[in-house]
Amino acid sequence: MINETHDLKLQSWVESANRPGCDFPIQNLPLGVFRTQTDSRPRTGVAIGDFVLGLEPWLSGETLNGYLALPATQRRDLRRELSKALAKGSPKRDLIAQAECKMMLPALIGDYTDFYASIEHATNVGRMFRPDNPLLPNYKHVPIAYHGRSSSIVVSGTEVRRPLGQLGEGRFGASKELDYEVELGAFIGPGNVMGEPIPIHRAEQHIAGVCLLNDWSARDIQRWEYQPLGPFLGKNFATSISPWMVTVEALEPFRVSPAEHDPSPPPYLQTVGPASFDITLEVWLRSSSMAQPMLVSQGSFKDMYWTLAQMVAHHTSNGCPLRPGDLIGSGTVSGPQKRNRGCLLEQTWRGAEPLLLPNGETRLFLEDGDEVVLRGDCVRNGFARIGLGACGGRVLPAISYNQGID
């Protein structure tokens, strides 16, 4: 629901929040967890311009889990209070520069589920491995997903070590086909009691906010291991997320109708109205010898076949309980054009079309020292631009298997 907090004319007493192109204007108000050099305790905060306002008067705790457990009505009320407190004309409060903050994971993430919601991505990958039958028959009927590993979810800026694994029969070593996947992450709100599904018309009440998500992937490890049970070590070594959770309330002006389904999904997955969001997602890549990063791809979440609400409804349709702080990944966000492909597996078409970097280097997959940064935003005439910030990580060389082992 669009309300006074989305008004384009609304300005903040924090001047940097009124700057054109700012990720975090007063119409955004994303939430996160931070600490400083002078105070090591984790604190919840709201981003405003180049600064952070501590949430102590409104929200206690060292994570956002308490906020996520609130009903959607109370989360909206808190947004209104923060908007009033930061609006021009309100008394100024003590702020902390974002440059002085060390960001942490927004929540204690109990469980993580990664979906496969882009029909373009699923079709492209299918063409590589099953050219005669690229899209499996269940894809248009059921949101495909697998359970990830919450212990290896890290905040933006954390370096990621190249994983070791089985690469084929009798072969063990460092992955040679390390990849990124640009995704949208969604934090679960109150959740449900075990055995009680969340119906589709209530699913969005249990989606508190979104973040950028990079589900790092070792394609060679995954290719050898994934049959018959799906991804395992090729996926669970690292998942990076951005530190600021942009609330669903901030995204209201950017709602769009979801992709058309043919055939129609079963009744428990049928949505009404603008159930998706127009969120642009970008991938930037910088090698260790490049001064500036290169834009590799730009896609939009509006192209996804399955919506976040459908993911939640399907996830709980068998009675599976979701809890505050659980994280859902959308799966790779890809679109119809090559410039929309959200991973190197697609960009290089499994290594057949090398990616040319500005300095003359080429990439089939990621090399040691490469830095991947995801960015995202929402833009619509008549409303303030809403940024998702950044989600970055640099690839470290693989560790020796015997290193550090007695």
C-alpha positions as a printed Julia matrix, in Angstrom:
406×3 Matrix{Float64}:
  0.0     0.0     0.0
  1.46    3.34   -1.06
  1.25    6.01    1.67
  2.86    9.24    2.86
  6.23    7.53    3.43
  6.61    7.13   -0.35
  5.92   10.79   -1.21
  8.56   12.04   -3.66
  8.45   15.49   -2.03
  9.37   14.07    1.37
 12.86   15.18    2.42
 15.1    14.44    5.39
 17.1    16.65    7.73
 19.98   14.33    6.76
 21.17   16.25    3.71
 22.97   13.33    2.02
 19.63   11.48    1.88
 18.26   14.2    -0.42
 21.08   13.84   -2.94
 19.98   12.62   -6.41
 20.98    9.0    -6.97
 21.31    8.25   -3.26
 20.66    4.58   -2.45
 19.06    5.35    0.89
 16.69    8.34    0.69
 14.02    8.8     3.36
 11.61    6.83    1.16
 13.8     3.73    1.58
 14.81    3.29    5.27
 16.46   -0.15    5.05
 17.35   -1.94    8.28
 20.6    -3.61    9.26
 22.99   -4.54   12.05
 26.3    -2.77   12.65
 29.05   -2.1    15.12
 31.76    0.55   15.34
 35.43    0.71   16.36
 34.45    2.38   19.61
 31.53    0.07   20.38
 31.9    -3.59   19.43
 28.39   -4.64   20.43
 26.06   -5.35   17.52
 23.31   -2.75   17.13
 20.29   -2.48   14.86
 20.09    0.6    12.68
 18.38    2.26    9.74
 20.35    3.64    6.79
 19.64    7.24    5.83
 21.83    8.86    3.19
 25.48    8.28    4.13
 24.63    7.68    7.79
 23.09    5.2    10.2
 20.57    5.96   12.92
 20.54    3.5    15.82
 17.17    1.86   16.44
 17.48    1.62   20.23
 14.47    3.85   20.98
 12.26    1.72   18.74
 13.79   -1.75   18.51
 15.91   -3.7    21.01
 18.21   -6.65   20.35
 21.42   -7.37   18.48
 19.72   -8.77   15.36
 16.6    -8.01   13.34
 14.94  -11.28   14.35
 12.67   -9.5    16.82
 11.57   -7.08   14.11
 11.03   -9.92   11.64
  8.75  -11.68   14.13
  6.4    -8.68   14.24
  3.12   -8.74   12.3
  3.18   -6.82    9.03
  0.99   -4.07   10.55
  3.54   -3.37   13.28
  6.4    -3.36   10.79
  4.51   -0.73    8.76
  3.9     1.33   11.91
  7.62    1.31   12.7
  8.39    2.53    9.18
  6.01    5.46    9.67
  7.66    6.37   12.98
 11.15    6.28   11.45
  9.98    8.36    8.5
  8.59   11.04   10.84
 11.75   11.03   12.98
 14.0    11.53    9.96
 11.81   13.98    8.05
 12.89   17.58    7.62
 11.59   19.64   10.51
 11.91   16.86   13.1
 14.52   17.18   15.88
 17.95   16.03   14.78
 19.36   12.88   16.35
 22.85   11.46   16.71
 24.01    9.68   13.57
 26.97    7.46   12.72
 28.7     7.68    9.35
 28.32    4.46    7.37
 32.05    4.64    6.62
 32.69    4.15   10.35
 30.41    1.11   10.63
 31.26   -2.54   10.24
 28.17   -4.2     8.87
 27.06   -7.62   10.05
 24.46  -10.14    8.92
 21.04   -8.52    9.43
 19.58  -11.53   11.21
 20.37  -14.83   12.8
 19.51  -17.0     9.79
 18.18  -20.36   10.91
 17.45  -21.87    7.5
 18.17  -20.99    3.89
 16.29  -22.2     0.8
 17.38  -21.4    -2.74
 14.79  -21.43   -5.53
 15.15  -21.72   -9.31
 12.56  -19.12  -10.26
 13.86  -17.74  -13.58
 12.45  -19.58  -16.57
 15.08  -17.92  -18.77
 17.89  -19.25  -16.57
 16.34  -22.7   -16.36
 15.88  -22.84  -20.14
 19.42  -21.63  -20.88
 21.0   -24.17  -18.55
 18.73  -26.86  -19.95
 19.86  -26.08  -23.5
 23.47  -26.61  -22.5
 22.92  -30.04  -21.03
 19.64  -31.21  -22.64
 19.33  -29.39  -25.99
 16.39  -31.53  -27.07
 14.5   -31.07  -23.8
 15.76  -27.9   -22.08
 12.86  -27.24  -19.71
 11.82  -30.2   -17.61
  8.05  -30.87  -17.55
  7.58  -29.99  -13.87
  9.06  -26.48  -14.15
  5.83  -24.62  -15.02
  3.88  -26.42  -12.29
  6.09  -26.3    -9.21
  8.64  -23.77   -7.85
 11.86  -25.79   -7.83
 14.21  -25.31   -4.85
 16.85  -26.96   -2.7
 17.84  -26.45    0.93
 21.07  -24.47    1.29
 23.44  -24.06    4.19
 22.85  -21.12    6.55
 26.23  -21.54    8.29
 28.08  -20.37    5.16
 26.02  -17.23    4.56
 28.35  -14.23    4.89
 27.9   -10.47    4.74
 29.09   -8.36    1.81
 32.84   -7.73    1.85
 33.73  -11.16    3.19
 36.35  -12.88    1.02
 35.39  -16.25   -0.41
 37.87  -19.09   -0.71
 37.84  -21.26   -3.81
 36.32  -24.58   -2.75
 37.78  -28.07   -2.97
 35.72  -31.02   -4.09
 35.35  -34.05   -6.3
 35.65  -33.07   -9.95
 35.03  -36.49  -11.46
 35.88  -40.12  -10.9
 39.11  -40.33   -8.9
 39.66  -36.54   -9.1
 39.71  -34.25   -6.08
 40.96  -30.68   -6.02
 40.16  -27.0    -6.34
 37.18  -26.03   -8.46
 38.19  -24.71  -11.87
 34.67  -23.47  -12.72
 33.86  -21.07   -9.89
 30.85  -18.88  -10.69
 28.57  -16.25   -9.19
 24.77  -16.11   -9.29
 22.94  -12.82   -8.94
 19.78  -13.34   -6.9
 17.3   -11.53   -4.73
 17.16  -12.7    -1.14
 14.01  -12.44    0.98
 13.87  -12.48    4.79
 10.96  -14.34    6.34
  8.77  -12.56    8.88
  6.57  -14.27   11.51
  6.38  -17.63    9.75
  4.0   -20.5    10.49
  3.35  -23.34   12.9
  4.51  -26.76   11.75
  1.71  -28.5     9.87
 -0.12  -25.26    8.97
  0.56  -23.96    5.43
  0.7   -20.25    4.64
 -1.99  -19.56    2.01
 -0.97  -17.56   -1.05
 -3.14  -14.55   -0.11
 -1.27  -14.22    3.2
  2.2   -15.09    1.96
  3.41  -11.51    1.53
  2.69  -10.8     5.19
  5.52  -13.22    5.93
  8.06  -11.52    3.63
  9.65   -8.72    5.63
 12.28   -7.45    3.21
 14.82   -8.19    0.53
 18.56   -8.06   -0.02
 21.08   -8.8    -2.75
 22.31  -12.38   -2.77
 25.26  -14.04   -4.53
 25.0   -17.82   -4.39
 28.58  -18.72   -5.31
 28.68  -21.93   -7.33
 31.36  -24.46   -8.22
 30.0   -25.73  -11.51
 32.41  -28.65  -11.95
 31.8   -29.96   -8.43
 28.06  -29.55   -8.87
 28.02  -31.27  -12.26
 29.64  -34.42  -10.83
 27.59  -34.63   -7.63
 24.09  -33.3    -8.37
 22.45  -36.5    -9.62
 20.24  -37.88   -8.18
 19.71  -35.59   -5.16
 20.71  -32.13   -6.38
 23.35  -29.56   -5.31
 25.56  -30.17   -2.28
 29.24  -29.17   -1.96
 29.13  -27.22   -5.22
 26.8   -24.73   -3.53
 27.11  -24.81    0.25
 30.62  -23.32    0.66
 29.54  -19.65    0.5
 26.55  -17.38   -0.07
 27.04  -13.6     0.19
 24.27  -11.15    1.04
 24.11   -7.36    1.22
 23.93   -5.92    4.75
 20.81   -3.74    4.38
 17.36   -5.28    4.28
 15.06   -3.15    2.12
 11.57   -3.56    3.51
  8.69   -4.75    1.36
  6.91   -1.53    2.33
  9.64    0.5     0.58
  9.08   -1.56   -2.58
  5.34   -0.89   -2.83
  5.59    1.71   -5.65
  7.48   -0.78   -7.81
  4.93   -3.55   -7.93
  4.25   -5.11  -11.35
  2.18   -7.97  -12.66
  4.04  -11.29  -12.54
  4.99  -13.34  -15.58
  2.15  -15.04  -17.4
  1.8   -18.74  -16.67
  0.79  -21.28  -19.26
 -0.65  -23.51  -17.98
 -2.1   -21.73  -14.96
 -0.53  -22.8   -11.67
 -2.55  -24.9    -9.24
 -4.99  -22.92   -7.05
 -2.7   -22.78   -4.02
 -0.16  -20.84   -6.13
 -2.5   -18.47   -7.97
 -1.88  -14.78   -7.29
 -4.03  -11.72   -7.94
 -2.83   -8.28   -9.0
  0.73   -6.88   -9.08
  2.45   -9.62   -7.1
  6.0    -9.07   -8.36
  8.51   -6.21   -8.18
 10.48   -4.31  -10.81
 13.96   -4.48   -9.25
 17.01   -4.03  -11.48
 19.97   -6.23  -10.55
 23.51   -5.71  -11.86
 26.75   -7.71  -11.76
 30.11   -5.92  -11.77
 33.41   -7.78  -12.14
 36.94   -6.55  -11.43
 40.08   -8.64  -11.86
 43.13   -8.03   -9.66
 44.77   -6.06  -12.5
 41.78   -3.79  -13.24
 41.43   -0.34  -11.7
 37.68   -0.15  -12.28
 35.0    -2.88  -12.4
 33.16   -3.87  -15.57
 29.39   -4.17  -15.85
 28.8    -7.78  -16.89
 25.01   -8.06  -16.79
 21.81   -6.25  -15.9
 18.54   -8.06  -15.33
 15.2    -7.45  -13.65
 13.35   -9.41  -11.01
 10.1    -8.71  -12.87
 11.17  -11.35  -15.44
 11.06  -14.15  -12.86
  8.53  -16.91  -13.48
  7.7   -17.47   -9.81
  7.05  -14.69   -7.28
  8.27  -14.47   -3.68
  4.72  -15.08   -2.45
  4.48  -18.25   -4.54
  7.81  -19.42   -3.11
  6.54  -18.96    0.46
  3.18  -20.6    -0.25
  4.82  -23.58   -1.93
  7.55  -23.9     0.74
  4.92  -24.24    3.45
  2.27  -26.13    1.46
  3.32  -29.43    3.06
  3.32  -27.9     6.54
  7.02  -27.01    6.64
  7.55  -24.32    9.3
  9.28  -21.06    8.38
 10.74  -18.94   11.17
 11.66  -15.27   11.58
 15.05  -14.72    9.98
 14.9   -17.62    7.54
 16.24  -16.63    4.14
 14.9   -17.44    0.69
 16.98  -17.04   -2.45
 15.18  -16.41   -5.74
 17.62  -18.33   -7.87
 19.65  -16.74  -10.65
 17.91  -13.67  -12.09
 18.2   -13.86  -15.88
 16.26  -12.34  -18.74
 15.7   -12.86  -22.46
 18.86  -11.11  -23.72
 22.53  -12.06  -23.28
 23.1    -8.88  -21.28
 20.45  -10.14  -18.82
 22.21  -13.43  -18.0
 22.96  -13.57  -14.29
 25.94  -15.96  -14.1
 29.09  -16.79  -16.05
 27.76  -20.24  -16.96
 25.19  -18.42  -19.1
 27.34  -15.43  -20.08
 30.08  -17.65  -21.54
 27.64  -20.39  -22.58
 29.5   -23.02  -20.56
 32.87  -21.68  -21.71
 32.16  -21.51  -25.46
 31.97  -17.68  -25.55
 34.7   -16.14  -23.35
 33.93  -12.89  -21.57
 36.33  -10.13  -22.67
 37.46   -7.73  -19.95
 38.49   -4.11  -20.7
 42.18   -4.85  -20.03
 42.3    -7.67  -22.58
 41.86  -10.53  -20.12
 39.16  -13.12  -20.72
 37.04  -15.14  -18.35
 35.26  -18.45  -18.69
 34.8   -18.66  -14.93
 36.15  -16.7   -11.96
 39.87  -16.61  -11.25
 41.67  -15.99   -7.96
 41.66  -12.3    -7.06
 38.49  -11.53   -8.99
 35.98   -9.35   -7.19
 32.25   -9.64   -7.88
 29.9    -6.86   -6.79
 26.11   -7.0    -7.12
 24.05   -3.81   -7.13
 20.33   -3.23   -7.34
 17.73   -0.49   -7.42
 14.13    0.39   -8.24
 13.24    3.35  -10.46
  9.79    4.65  -11.44
  8.59    8.08  -12.51
  6.96    9.96   -9.67
  8.79    8.1    -6.9
 12.21    8.27   -5.28
 14.87    5.83   -6.45
 15.28    2.98   -3.96
 18.72    1.38   -3.79
 19.61   -2.04   -2.42
 23.23   -1.1    -1.76
 25.97   -3.53   -2.77
 26.96   -7.15   -2.21
 30.63   -7.82   -2.89
 33.19  -10.54   -2.42
 36.71  -11.35   -3.64
 37.91  -14.83   -4.56
 40.81  -16.24   -2.51
 42.97  -19.15   -3.72
 41.97  -22.64   -2.6
 43.52  -23.86    0.59
 45.69  -26.95    0.52
 43.64  -29.94    1.63
 46.3   -30.88    4.19
 46.9   -27.32    5.37
 46.0   -26.97    9.02
 45.06  -30.66    9.37
 46.97  -32.6    12.07
